[in-house]
Amino acid sequence: MTLLQELDQELKKLESKTPAENIFFLNLMRILPPRPIVTAKEHEVFLEALKKISLLLNQIENNPSLEEQRDGCAQYARVIEDLISHYERDQFPSDSTPLDTLKFLIEQHGLTQTDLAEDFGGQPNASSVLSGKRKLNLTQIRRLAIRFHVSPLTFLAV
Protein backbone atom coordinates (compact mmCIF):
# COMPACT_ATOMS: atom_id res chain seq x y z
CA MET A 1 0.00 0.00 0.00
CA THR A 2 1.38 3.40 -0.96
CA LEU A 3 1.64 6.36 1.36
CA LEU A 4 -1.12 8.10 -0.59
CA GLN A 5 -3.46 5.16 -0.15
CA GLU A 6 -2.72 5.06 3.58
CA LEU A 7 -3.44 8.77 3.92
CA ASP A 8 -6.65 8.36 1.96
CA GLN A 9 -7.81 5.60 4.32
CA GLU A 10 -6.98 7.72 7.38
CA LEU A 11 -8.94 10.66 5.97
CA LYS A 12 -11.96 8.43 5.36
CA LYS A 13 -11.97 7.48 9.04
CA LEU A 14 -12.52 11.08 10.11
CA GLU A 15 -16.05 11.83 11.28
CA SER A 16 -16.35 15.33 9.84
CA LYS A 17 -16.53 16.11 6.18
CA THR A 18 -13.09 16.90 4.86
CA PRO A 19 -12.64 19.58 2.22
CA ALA A 20 -11.85 16.81 -0.27
CA GLU A 21 -15.45 15.55 0.04
CA ASN A 22 -17.07 18.95 -0.54
CA ILE A 23 -18.05 19.41 -4.19
CA PHE A 24 -17.90 23.20 -3.95
CA PHE A 25 -14.39 23.07 -2.49
CA LEU A 26 -13.31 20.64 -5.21
CA ASN A 27 -14.76 22.85 -7.96
CA LEU A 28 -12.92 25.89 -6.65
CA MET A 29 -9.71 23.83 -6.44
CA ARG A 30 -10.19 22.80 -10.07
CA ILE A 31 -10.93 26.35 -11.28
CA LEU A 32 -8.01 28.00 -9.48
CA PRO A 33 -5.66 25.39 -8.02
CA PRO A 34 -3.81 26.76 -4.98
CA ARG A 35 -0.09 27.20 -5.47
CA PRO A 36 2.60 29.48 -4.11
CA ILE A 37 2.12 33.04 -5.36
CA VAL A 38 5.31 34.39 -6.90
CA THR A 39 4.22 37.25 -9.17
CA ALA A 40 2.15 40.38 -8.74
CA LYS A 41 -0.26 39.10 -11.42
CA GLU A 42 -0.84 35.84 -9.54
CA HIS A 43 -1.37 37.87 -6.38
CA GLU A 44 -3.98 39.96 -8.18
CA VAL A 45 -5.77 36.84 -9.48
CA PHE A 46 -5.95 35.21 -6.04
CA LEU A 47 -7.07 38.47 -4.41
CA GLU A 48 -9.87 38.82 -6.95
CA ALA A 49 -10.93 35.23 -6.28
CA LEU A 50 -10.90 35.86 -2.52
CA LYS A 51 -12.92 39.04 -3.01
CA LYS A 52 -15.59 37.19 -5.03
CA ILE A 53 -15.73 34.32 -2.54
CA SER A 54 -16.03 36.78 0.36
CA LEU A 55 -18.93 38.54 -1.35
CA LEU A 56 -20.63 35.20 -1.99
CA LEU A 57 -20.12 34.12 1.62
CA ASN A 58 -21.67 37.37 2.84
CA GLN A 59 -24.73 36.70 0.67
CA ILE A 60 -25.28 33.10 1.79
CA GLU A 61 -24.01 33.16 5.39
CA ASN A 62 -27.44 32.78 7.05
CA ASN A 63 -29.05 30.38 4.59
CA PRO A 64 -29.16 26.83 6.06
CA SER A 65 -29.97 25.28 2.68
CA LEU A 66 -26.60 26.48 1.35
CA GLU A 67 -24.49 25.10 4.19
CA GLU A 68 -22.40 22.79 2.02
CA GLN A 69 -21.70 25.56 -0.50
CA ARG A 70 -20.80 27.95 2.32
CA ASP A 71 -18.48 25.41 3.95
CA GLY A 72 -16.70 24.63 0.68
CA CYS A 73 -16.21 28.29 -0.14
CA ALA A 74 -14.99 29.07 3.39
CA GLN A 75 -12.51 26.18 3.30
CA TYR A 76 -11.12 27.31 -0.04
CA ALA A 77 -10.95 30.93 1.15
CA ARG A 78 -8.82 29.83 4.12
CA VAL A 79 -6.42 28.05 1.78
CA ILE A 80 -5.90 31.00 -0.53
CA GLU A 81 -5.81 33.51 2.36
CA ASP A 82 -2.72 31.66 3.60
CA LEU A 83 -1.11 31.85 0.15
CA ILE A 84 -1.91 35.56 -0.16
CA SER A 85 -0.64 36.26 3.34
CA HIS A 86 2.64 34.46 2.65
CA TYR A 87 3.19 36.44 -0.56
CA GLU A 88 2.34 39.75 1.14
CA ARG A 89 4.70 39.05 4.05
CA ASP A 90 7.48 38.55 1.51
CA GLN A 91 6.60 41.68 -0.47
CA PHE A 92 5.89 44.18 2.33
CA PRO A 93 8.51 45.05 4.94
CA SER A 94 7.80 43.26 8.20
CA ASP A 95 8.45 46.37 10.29
CA SER A 96 5.53 48.26 8.73
CA THR A 97 2.30 48.45 10.68
CA PRO A 98 -1.18 48.08 9.17
CA LEU A 99 -1.51 51.87 9.51
CA ASP A 100 1.78 52.40 7.62
CA THR A 101 0.54 50.11 4.87
CA LEU A 102 -2.81 51.90 4.71
CA LYS A 103 -1.13 55.31 4.46
CA PHE A 104 1.16 53.97 1.72
CA LEU A 105 -1.82 52.64 -0.27
CA ILE A 106 -3.70 55.92 0.15
CA GLU A 107 -0.69 57.84 -1.14
CA GLN A 108 -0.10 55.45 -4.05
CA HIS A 109 -3.73 55.76 -5.15
CA GLY A 110 -3.74 59.55 -4.78
CA LEU A 111 -6.62 59.48 -2.29
CA THR A 112 -7.54 61.74 0.60
CA GLN A 113 -9.26 61.15 3.92
CA THR A 114 -12.44 62.53 2.40
CA ASP A 115 -12.25 59.98 -0.43
CA LEU A 116 -12.17 57.19 2.16
CA ALA A 117 -14.84 58.53 4.54
CA GLU A 118 -17.44 56.00 3.37
CA ASP A 119 -15.03 53.08 3.83
CA PHE A 120 -14.40 54.19 7.41
CA GLY A 121 -18.05 54.81 8.24
CA GLY A 122 -17.65 58.58 8.23
CA GLN A 123 -15.05 61.34 8.14
CA PRO A 124 -14.49 61.41 11.94
CA ASN A 125 -13.68 57.68 11.92
CA ALA A 126 -11.27 58.14 9.01
CA SER A 127 -9.51 60.91 10.90
CA SER A 128 -9.30 58.88 14.12
CA VAL A 129 -7.87 55.81 12.39
CA LEU A 130 -5.40 57.69 10.19
CA SER A 131 -4.11 59.69 13.15
CA GLY A 132 -3.54 56.45 15.08
CA LYS A 133 -6.13 57.19 17.76
CA ARG A 134 -8.33 54.23 16.78
CA LYS A 135 -7.67 50.83 15.28
CA LEU A 136 -9.45 49.56 12.20
CA ASN A 137 -12.56 47.46 12.85
CA LEU A 138 -13.52 44.41 10.78
CA THR A 139 -16.01 46.28 8.58
CA GLN A 140 -13.41 48.92 7.75
CA ILE A 141 -10.80 46.24 7.05
CA ARG A 142 -13.15 44.42 4.67
CA ARG A 143 -14.05 47.65 2.82
CA LEU A 144 -10.43 48.79 2.52
CA ALA A 145 -9.30 45.35 1.31
CA ILE A 146 -11.91 45.49 -1.45
CA ARG A 147 -11.03 49.10 -2.36
CA PHE A 148 -7.29 48.45 -2.58
CA HIS A 149 -7.53 44.87 -3.90
CA VAL A 150 -5.45 43.43 -1.08
CA SER A 151 -6.00 40.69 1.45
CA PRO A 152 -7.82 41.76 4.62
CA LEU A 153 -4.78 40.38 6.43
CA THR A 154 -2.85 43.41 5.16
CA PHE A 155 -4.65 45.54 7.72
CA LEU A 156 -4.26 43.19 10.68
CA ALA A 157 -1.32 43.38 13.05
CA VAL A 158 0.32 39.98 13.18
Backbone as JSON Lines, residues from 0, in Angstrom:
{"i":0,"aa":"M","n":[0.85,-1.17,0.0],"ca":[0.0,0.0,0.0],"c":[0.9,1.24,0.0]}
{"i":1,"aa":"T","n":[0.57,2.19,-0.87],"ca":[1.38,3.4,-0.96],"c":[1.01,4.38,0.15]}
{"i":2,"aa":"L","n":[1.88,5.33,0.35],"ca":[1.64,6.36,1.36],"c":[0.35,7.12,1.06]}
{"i":3,"aa":"L","n":[0.11,7.4,-0.21],"ca":[-1.12,8.1,-0.59],"c":[-2.36,7.29,-0.24]}
{"i":4,"aa":"Q","n":[-2.32,6.01,-0.48],"ca":[-3.46,5.16,-0.15],"c":[-3.68,5.11,1.36]}
{"i":5,"aa":"E","n":[-2.6,5.06,2.12],"ca":[-2.72,5.06,3.58],"c":[-3.34,6.36,4.07]}
{"i":6,"aa":"L","n":[-2.88,7.47,3.53],"ca":[-3.44,8.77,3.92],"c":[-4.91,8.86,3.56]}
{"i":7,"aa":"D","n":[-5.26,8.35,2.39],"ca":[-6.65,8.36,1.96],"c":[-7.53,7.57,2.93]}
{"i":8,"aa":"Q","n":[-7.05,6.42,3.37],"ca":[-7.81,5.6,4.32],"c":[-7.96,6.32,5.66]}
{"i":9,"aa":"E","n":[-6.91,6.98,6.11],"ca":[-6.98,7.72,7.38],"c":[-7.98,8.87,7.28]}
{"i":10,"aa":"L","n":[-7.99,9.56,6.16],"ca":[-8.94,10.66,5.97],"c":[-10.38,10.16,5.98]}
{"i":11,"aa":"K","n":[-10.6,8.99,5.4],"ca":[-11.96,8.43,5.36],"c":[-12.48,8.07,6.74]}
{"i":12,"aa":"K","n":[-11.57,7.83,7.68],"ca":[-11.97,7.48,9.04],"c":[-12.48,8.69,9.83]}
{"i":13,"aa":"L","n":[-12.11,9.88,9.38],"ca":[-12.52,11.08,10.11],"c":[-14.03,11.23,10.07]}
{"i":14,"aa":"E","n":[-14.61,11.67,11.18],"ca":[-16.05,11.83,11.28],"c":[-16.56,13.01,10.46]}
{"i":15,"aa":"S","n":[-15.86,14.13,10.52],"ca":[-16.35,15.33,9.84],"c":[-16.03,15.27,8.36]}
{"i":16,"aa":"K","n":[-16.79,16.05,7.62],"ca":[-16.53,16.11,6.18],"c":[-15.21,16.83,5.95]}
{"i":17,"aa":"T","n":[-14.35,16.24,5.19],"ca":[-13.09,16.9,4.86],"c":[-13.33,17.76,3.62]}
{"i":18,"aa":"P","n":[-12.48,18.76,3.41],"ca":[-12.64,19.58,2.22],"c":[-12.67,18.75,0.94]}
{"i":19,"aa":"A","n":[-11.93,17.64,0.93],"ca":[-11.85,16.81,-0.27],"c":[-13.19,16.15,-0.62]}
{"i":20,"aa":"E","n":[-14.14,16.14,0.31],"ca":[-15.45,15.55,0.04],"c":[-16.49,16.61,-0.32]}
{"i":21,"aa":"N","n":[-16.13,17.87,-0.28],"ca":[-17.07,18.95,-0.54],"c":[-16.97,19.35,-2.01]}
{"i":22,"aa":"I","n":[-18.06,19.16,-2.75],"ca":[-18.05,19.41,-4.19],"c":[-17.73,20.87,-4.53]}
{"i":23,"aa":"F","n":[-18.17,21.78,-3.69],"ca":[-17.9,23.2,-3.95],"c":[-16.42,23.51,-3.76]}
{"i":24,"aa":"F","n":[-15.82,22.92,-2.72],"ca":[-14.39,23.07,-2.49],"c":[-13.61,22.49,-3.67]}
{"i":25,"aa":"L","n":[-14.0,21.3,-4.1],"ca":[-13.31,20.64,-5.21],"c":[-13.42,21.45,-6.5]}
{"i":26,"aa":"N","n":[-14.59,22.04,-6.76],"ca":[-14.76,22.85,-7.96],"c":[-13.87,24.08,-7.93]}
{"i":27,"aa":"L","n":[-13.79,24.73,-6.78],"ca":[-12.92,25.89,-6.65],"c":[-11.45,25.49,-6.83]}
{"i":28,"aa":"M","n":[-11.08,24.33,-6.29],"ca":[-9.71,23.83,-6.44],"c":[-9.39,23.55,-7.91]}
{"i":29,"aa":"R","n":[-10.39,23.09,-8.65],"ca":[-10.19,22.8,-10.07],"c":[-10.08,24.09,-10.88]}
{"i":30,"aa":"I","n":[-10.92,25.09,-10.55],"ca":[-10.93,26.35,-11.28],"c":[-9.64,27.14,-11.07]}
{"i":31,"aa":"L","n":[-9.23,27.26,-9.81],"ca":[-8.01,28.0,-9.48],"c":[-7.22,27.19,-8.46]}
{"i":32,"aa":"P","n":[-6.41,26.24,-8.95],"ca":[-5.66,25.39,-8.02],"c":[-4.7,26.23,-7.16]}
{"i":33,"aa":"P","n":[-4.73,26.01,-5.85],"ca":[-3.81,26.76,-4.98],"c":[-2.37,26.39,-5.28]}
{"i":34,"aa":"R","n":[-1.53,27.4,-5.26],"ca":[-0.09,27.2,-5.47],"c":[0.62,28.42,-4.91]}
{"i":35,"aa":"P","n":[1.89,28.31,-4.63],"ca":[2.6,29.48,-4.11],"c":[2.49,30.65,-5.09]}
{"i":36,"aa":"I","n":[2.23,31.83,-4.55],"ca":[2.12,33.04,-5.36],"c":[3.51,33.65,-5.47]}
{"i":37,"aa":"V","n":[3.96,33.85,-6.72],"ca":[5.31,34.39,-6.9],"c":[5.34,35.69,-7.7]}
{"i":38,"aa":"T","n":[4.24,36.02,-8.38],"ca":[4.22,37.25,-9.17],"c":[3.08,38.16,-8.72]}
{"i":39,"aa":"A","n":[3.21,39.42,-9.06],"ca":[2.15,40.38,-8.74],"c":[0.85,40.02,-9.45]}
{"i":40,"aa":"K","n":[0.94,39.49,-10.66],"ca":[-0.26,39.1,-11.42],"c":[-0.97,37.94,-10.72]}
{"i":41,"aa":"E","n":[-0.22,36.95,-10.27],"ca":[-0.84,35.84,-9.54],"c":[-1.5,36.36,-8.26]}
{"i":42,"aa":"H","n":[-0.82,37.26,-7.59],"ca":[-1.37,37.87,-6.38],"c":[-2.71,38.53,-6.69]}
{"i":43,"aa":"E","n":[-2.75,39.27,-7.77],"ca":[-3.98,39.96,-8.18],"c":[-5.1,38.95,-8.47]}
{"i":44,"aa":"V","n":[-4.78,37.86,-9.14],"ca":[-5.77,36.84,-9.48],"c":[-6.34,36.2,-8.21]}
{"i":45,"aa":"F","n":[-5.47,35.83,-7.27],"ca":[-5.95,35.21,-6.04],"c":[-6.73,36.2,-5.18]}
{"i":46,"aa":"L","n":[-6.32,37.46,-5.16],"ca":[-7.07,38.47,-4.41],"c":[-8.47,38.65,-4.99]}
{"i":47,"aa":"E","n":[-8.56,38.68,-6.31],"ca":[-9.87,38.82,-6.95],"c":[-10.75,37.61,-6.63]}
{"i":48,"aa":"A","n":[-10.17,36.43,-6.64],"ca":[-10.93,35.23,-6.28],"c":[-11.41,35.31,-4.83]}
{"i":49,"aa":"L","n":[-10.53,35.73,-3.93],"ca":[-10.9,35.86,-2.52],"c":[-12.0,36.9,-2.34]}
{"i":50,"aa":"K","n":[-11.9,37.98,-3.08],"ca":[-12.92,39.04,-3.01],"c":[-14.29,38.47,-3.43]}
{"i":51,"aa":"K","n":[-14.32,37.75,-4.53],"ca":[-15.59,37.19,-5.03],"c":[-16.15,36.16,-4.06]}
{"i":52,"aa":"I","n":[-15.28,35.33,-3.51],"ca":[-15.73,34.32,-2.54],"c":[-16.26,35.0,-1.28]}
{"i":53,"aa":"S","n":[-15.59,36.05,-0.83],"ca":[-16.03,36.78,0.36],"c":[-17.4,37.39,0.14]}
{"i":54,"aa":"L","n":[-17.62,37.97,-1.03],"ca":[-18.93,38.54,-1.35],"c":[-20.0,37.46,-1.37]}
{"i":55,"aa":"L","n":[-19.68,36.32,-1.96],"ca":[-20.63,35.2,-1.99],"c":[-20.94,34.72,-0.57]}
{"i":56,"aa":"L","n":[-19.91,34.57,0.24],"ca":[-20.12,34.12,1.62],"c":[-20.99,35.09,2.4]}
{"i":57,"aa":"N","n":[-20.82,36.38,2.18],"ca":[-21.67,37.37,2.84],"c":[-23.13,37.22,2.43]}
{"i":58,"aa":"Q","n":[-23.36,36.85,1.17],"ca":[-24.73,36.7,0.67],"c":[-25.42,35.44,1.19]}
{"i":59,"aa":"I","n":[-24.65,34.39,1.43],"ca":[-25.28,33.1,1.79],"c":[-25.05,32.7,3.24]}
{"i":60,"aa":"E","n":[-24.43,33.57,4.05],"ca":[-24.01,33.16,5.39],"c":[-25.14,32.67,6.29]}
{"i":61,"aa":"N","n":[-26.35,33.17,6.14],"ca":[-27.44,32.78,7.05],"c":[-28.47,31.88,6.39]}
{"i":62,"aa":"N","n":[-28.12,31.24,5.3],"ca":[-29.05,30.38,4.59],"c":[-28.69,28.91,4.85]}
{"i":63,"aa":"P","n":[-29.47,28.22,5.71],"ca":[-29.16,26.83,6.06],"c":[-29.14,25.88,4.86]}
{"i":64,"aa":"S","n":[-29.92,26.19,3.83],"ca":[-29.97,25.28,2.68],"c":[-28.69,25.35,1.84]}
{"i":65,"aa":"L","n":[-27.85,26.34,2.1],"ca":[-26.6,26.48,1.35],"c":[-25.37,26.18,2.2]}
{"i":66,"aa":"E","n":[-25.57,25.38,3.25],"ca":[-24.49,25.1,4.19],"c":[-23.28,24.45,3.52]}
{"i":67,"aa":"E","n":[-23.52,23.47,2.66],"ca":[-22.4,22.79,2.02],"c":[-21.63,23.74,1.1]}
{"i":68,"aa":"Q","n":[-22.35,24.58,0.37],"ca":[-21.7,25.56,-0.5],"c":[-20.89,26.54,0.34]}
{"i":69,"aa":"R","n":[-21.48,27.01,1.44],"ca":[-20.8,27.95,2.32],"c":[-19.54,27.33,2.9]}
{"i":70,"aa":"D","n":[-19.64,26.09,3.36],"ca":[-18.48,25.41,3.95],"c":[-17.35,25.23,2.92]}
{"i":71,"aa":"G","n":[-17.7,24.82,1.72],"ca":[-16.7,24.63,0.68],"c":[-16.0,25.92,0.31]}
{"i":72,"aa":"C","n":[-16.79,26.97,0.18],"ca":[-16.21,28.29,-0.14],"c":[-15.32,28.79,0.99]}
{"i":73,"aa":"A","n":[-15.77,28.61,2.23],"ca":[-14.99,29.07,3.39],"c":[-13.68,28.29,3.5]}
{"i":74,"aa":"Q","n":[-13.72,26.99,3.24],"ca":[-12.51,26.18,3.3],"c":[-11.51,26.63,2.23]}
{"i":75,"aa":"Y","n":[-12.0,26.87,1.04],"ca":[-11.12,27.31,-0.04],"c":[-10.56,28.7,0.26]}
{"i":76,"aa":"A","n":[-11.4,29.57,0.8],"ca":[-10.95,30.93,1.15],"c":[-9.8,30.86,2.16]}
{"i":77,"aa":"R","n":[-9.9,29.96,3.13],"ca":[-8.82,29.83,4.12],"c":[-7.52,29.4,3.46]}
{"i":78,"aa":"V","n":[-7.62,28.52,2.49],"ca":[-6.42,28.05,1.78],"c":[-5.75,29.2,1.04]}
{"i":79,"aa":"I","n":[-6.54,29.95,0.26],"ca":[-5.9,31.0,-0.53],"c":[-5.53,32.22,0.32]}
{"i":80,"aa":"E","n":[-6.22,32.43,1.44],"ca":[-5.81,33.51,2.36],"c":[-4.38,33.26,2.86]}
{"i":81,"aa":"D","n":[-4.08,32.0,3.15],"ca":[-2.72,31.66,3.6],"c":[-1.69,31.94,2.5]}
{"i":82,"aa":"L","n":[-2.03,31.6,1.27],"ca":[-1.11,31.85,0.15],"c":[-0.9,33.35,-0.05]}
{"i":83,"aa":"I","n":[-1.99,34.1,0.01],"ca":[-1.91,35.56,-0.16],"c":[-1.08,36.17,0.96]}
{"i":84,"aa":"S","n":[-1.35,35.73,2.18],"ca":[-0.64,36.26,3.34],"c":[0.86,36.0,3.22]}
{"i":85,"aa":"H","n":[1.22,34.81,2.8],"ca":[2.64,34.46,2.65],"c":[3.29,35.37,1.61]}
{"i":86,"aa":"Y","n":[2.65,35.56,0.48],"ca":[3.19,36.44,-0.56],"c":[3.34,37.87,-0.04]}
{"i":87,"aa":"E","n":[2.31,38.37,0.65],"ca":[2.34,39.75,1.14],"c":[3.41,39.95,2.21]}
{"i":88,"aa":"R","n":[3.63,38.95,3.05],"ca":[4.7,39.05,4.05],"c":[6.06,39.18,3.37]}
{"i":89,"aa":"D","n":[6.22,38.48,2.25],"ca":[7.48,38.55,1.51],"c":[7.64,39.88,0.78]}
{"i":90,"aa":"Q","n":[6.55,40.47,0.34],"ca":[6.6,41.68,-0.47],"c":[6.6,42.98,0.34]}
{"i":91,"aa":"F","n":[5.97,42.97,1.51],"ca":[5.89,44.18,2.33],"c":[6.87,44.05,3.49]}
{"i":92,"aa":"P","n":[7.57,45.11,3.81],"ca":[8.51,45.05,4.94],"c":[7.8,44.64,6.23]}
{"i":93,"aa":"S","n":[8.43,43.78,6.99],"ca":[7.8,43.26,8.2],"c":[7.71,44.3,9.32]}
{"i":94,"aa":"D","n":[8.49,45.37,9.23],"ca":[8.45,46.37,10.29],"c":[7.35,47.41,10.07]}
{"i":95,"aa":"S","n":[6.62,47.31,8.95],"ca":[5.53,48.26,8.73],"c":[4.28,47.79,9.46]}
{"i":96,"aa":"T","n":[3.54,48.75,9.97],"ca":[2.3,48.45,10.68],"c":[1.15,48.49,9.68]}
{"i":97,"aa":"P","n":[-0.02,47.96,10.06],"ca":[-1.18,48.08,9.17],"c":[-1.48,49.55,8.82]}
{"i":98,"aa":"L","n":[-1.28,50.45,9.78],"ca":[-1.51,51.87,9.51],"c":[-0.5,52.41,8.49]}
{"i":99,"aa":"D","n":[0.77,51.99,8.61],"ca":[1.78,52.4,7.62],"c":[1.39,51.92,6.23]}
{"i":100,"aa":"T","n":[0.94,50.68,6.15],"ca":[0.54,50.11,4.87],"c":[-0.65,50.86,4.3]}
{"i":101,"aa":"L","n":[-1.63,51.16,5.15],"ca":[-2.81,51.9,4.71],"c":[-2.41,53.28,4.18]}
{"i":102,"aa":"K","n":[-1.57,53.98,4.91],"ca":[-1.13,55.31,4.46],"c":[-0.38,55.22,3.13]}
{"i":103,"aa":"F","n":[0.44,54.18,2.97],"ca":[1.16,53.97,1.72],"c":[0.18,53.76,0.56]}
{"i":104,"aa":"L","n":[-0.83,52.91,0.78],"ca":[-1.82,52.64,-0.27],"c":[-2.61,53.9,-0.62]}
{"i":105,"aa":"I","n":[-2.97,54.68,0.39],"ca":[-3.7,55.92,0.15],"c":[-2.86,56.86,-0.72]}
{"i":106,"aa":"E","n":[-1.59,56.98,-0.38],"ca":[-0.69,57.84,-1.14],"c":[-0.52,57.34,-2.57]}
{"i":107,"aa":"Q","n":[-0.31,56.03,-2.73],"ca":[-0.1,55.45,-4.05],"c":[-1.31,55.62,-4.96]}
{"i":108,"aa":"H","n":[-2.5,55.63,-4.37],"ca":[-3.73,55.76,-5.15],"c":[-4.18,57.22,-5.26]}
{"i":109,"aa":"G","n":[-3.41,58.13,-4.68],"ca":[-3.74,59.55,-4.78],"c":[-5.06,59.91,-4.11]}
{"i":110,"aa":"L","n":[-5.36,59.26,-2.99],"ca":[-6.62,59.48,-2.29],"c":[-6.43,60.4,-1.09]}
{"i":111,"aa":"T","n":[-7.54,60.92,-0.61],"ca":[-7.54,61.74,0.6],"c":[-8.44,61.09,1.64]}
{"i":112,"aa":"Q","n":[-8.38,61.63,2.85],"ca":[-9.26,61.15,3.92],"c":[-10.72,61.24,3.5]}
{"i":113,"aa":"T","n":[-11.06,62.32,2.84],"ca":[-12.44,62.53,2.4],"c":[-12.87,61.44,1.42]}
{"i":114,"aa":"D","n":[-11.95,61.03,0.54],"ca":[-12.25,59.98,-0.43],"c":[-12.59,58.66,0.27]}
{"i":115,"aa":"L","n":[-12.02,58.46,1.44],"ca":[-12.17,57.19,2.16],"c":[-13.23,57.24,3.25]}
{"i":116,"aa":"A","n":[-13.89,58.37,3.43],"ca":[-14.84,58.53,4.54],"c":[-15.88,57.41,4.57]}
{"i":117,"aa":"E","n":[-16.42,57.04,3.41],"ca":[-17.44,56.0,3.37],"c":[-16.88,54.64,3.82]}
{"i":118,"aa":"D","n":[-15.65,54.34,3.43],"ca":[-15.03,53.08,3.83],"c":[-14.83,53.0,5.35]}
{"i":119,"aa":"F","n":[-14.63,54.14,5.97],"ca":[-14.4,54.19,7.41],"c":[-15.69,54.34,8.21]}
{"i":120,"aa":"G","n":[-16.81,54.58,7.52],"ca":[-18.05,54.81,8.24],"c":[-18.19,56.26,8.67]}
{"i":121,"aa":"G","n":[-17.55,57.16,7.94],"ca":[-17.65,58.58,8.23],"c":[-16.3,59.25,8.34]}
{"i":122,"aa":"Q","n":[-16.28,60.55,8.09],"ca":[-15.05,61.34,8.14],"c":[-14.38,61.32,9.52]}
{"i":123,"aa":"P","n":[-15.15,61.44,10.62],"ca":[-14.49,61.41,11.94],"c":[-13.75,60.1,12.2]}
{"i":124,"aa":"N","n":[-14.35,58.98,11.75],"ca":[-13.68,57.68,11.92],"c":[-12.41,57.61,11.09]}
{"i":125,"aa":"A","n":[-12.46,58.13,9.87],"ca":[-11.27,58.14,9.01],"c":[-10.16,58.93,9.69]}
{"i":126,"aa":"S","n":[-10.49,60.07,10.22],"ca":[-9.51,60.91,10.9],"c":[-8.91,60.21,12.11]}
{"i":127,"aa":"S","n":[-9.77,59.57,12.91],"ca":[-9.3,58.88,14.12],"c":[-8.36,57.73,13.79]}
{"i":128,"aa":"V","n":[-8.71,56.96,12.77],"ca":[-7.87,55.81,12.39],"c":[-6.55,56.3,11.8]}
{"i":129,"aa":"L","n":[-6.62,57.24,10.88],"ca":[-5.4,57.69,10.19],"c":[-4.46,58.47,11.1]}
{"i":130,"aa":"S","n":[-4.98,59.01,12.19],"ca":[-4.11,59.69,13.15],"c":[-3.56,58.72,14.2]}
{"i":131,"aa":"G","n":[-4.02,57.46,14.15],"ca":[-3.54,56.45,15.08],"c":[-4.29,56.4,16.4]}
{"i":132,"aa":"K","n":[-5.36,57.17,16.51],"ca":[-6.13,57.19,17.76],"c":[-7.04,55.98,17.91]}
{"i":133,"aa":"R","n":[-7.46,55.41,16.77],"ca":[-8.33,54.23,16.78],"c":[-7.76,53.18,15.85]}
{"i":134,"aa":"K","n":[-8.06,51.94,16.16],"ca":[-7.67,50.83,15.28],"c":[-8.79,50.57,14.28]}
{"i":135,"aa":"L","n":[-8.44,49.95,13.18],"ca":[-9.45,49.56,12.2],"c":[-10.35,48.48,12.77]}
{"i":136,"aa":"N","n":[-11.66,48.54,12.47],"ca":[-12.56,47.46,12.85],"c":[-12.73,46.53,11.64]}
{"i":137,"aa":"L","n":[-13.41,45.41,11.84],"ca":[-13.52,44.41,10.78],"c":[-14.24,44.92,9.54]}
{"i":138,"aa":"T","n":[-15.28,45.72,9.73],"ca":[-16.01,46.28,8.58],"c":[-15.09,47.18,7.77]}
{"i":139,"aa":"Q","n":[-14.34,48.02,8.44],"ca":[-13.41,48.92,7.75],"c":[-12.33,48.11,7.02]}
{"i":140,"aa":"I","n":[-11.82,47.09,7.67],"ca":[-10.8,46.24,7.05],"c":[-11.34,45.61,5.78]}
{"i":141,"aa":"R","n":[-12.55,45.07,5.85],"ca":[-13.15,44.42,4.67],"c":[-13.32,45.44,3.53]}
{"i":142,"aa":"R","n":[-13.83,46.62,3.85],"ca":[-14.05,47.65,2.82],"c":[-12.73,48.11,2.2]}
{"i":143,"aa":"L","n":[-11.73,48.33,3.03],"ca":[-10.43,48.79,2.52],"c":[-9.75,47.71,1.68]}
{"i":144,"aa":"A","n":[-9.89,46.45,2.09],"ca":[-9.3,45.35,1.31],"c":[-9.92,45.29,-0.08]}
{"i":145,"aa":"I","n":[-11.23,45.49,-0.14],"ca":[-11.91,45.49,-1.45],"c":[-11.46,46.7,-2.27]}
{"i":146,"aa":"R","n":[-11.42,47.86,-1.65],"ca":[-11.03,49.1,-2.36],"c":[-9.63,48.97,-2.96]}
{"i":147,"aa":"F","n":[-8.68,48.49,-2.15],"ca":[-7.29,48.45,-2.58],"c":[-6.88,47.12,-3.2]}
{"i":148,"aa":"H","n":[-7.81,46.18,-3.29],"ca":[-7.53,44.87,-3.9],"c":[-6.37,44.16,-3.2]}
{"i":149,"aa":"V","n":[-6.45,44.14,-1.88],"ca":[-5.45,43.43,-1.08],"c":[-6.17,42.49,-0.12]}
{"i":150,"aa":"S","n":[-5.44,41.6,0.45],"ca":[-6.0,40.69,1.45],"c":[-6.38,41.48,2.7]}
{"i":151,"aa":"P","n":[-7.49,41.12,3.34],"ca":[-7.82,41.76,4.62],"c":[-6.7,41.63,5.64]}
{"i":152,"aa":"L","n":[-5.88,40.59,5.5],"ca":[-4.78,40.38,6.43],"c":[-3.76,41.52,6.39]}
{"i":153,"aa":"T","n":[-3.76,42.27,5.3],"ca":[-2.85,43.41,5.16],"c":[-3.07,44.43,6.27]}
{"i":154,"aa":"F","n":[-4.31,44.52,6.74],"ca":[-4.65,45.54,7.72],"c":[-4.75,45.0,9.15]}
{"i":155,"aa":"L","n":[-4.26,43.78,9.34],"ca":[-4.26,43.19,10.68],"c":[-2.83,43.12,11.2]}
{"i":156,"aa":"A","n":[-2.64,43.51,12.43],"ca":[-1.32,43.38,13.05],"c":[-1.09,41.92,13.39]}
{"i":157,"aa":"V","n":[0.04,41.4,12.95],"ca":[0.32,39.98,13.18],"c":[1.41,39.83,14.22]}
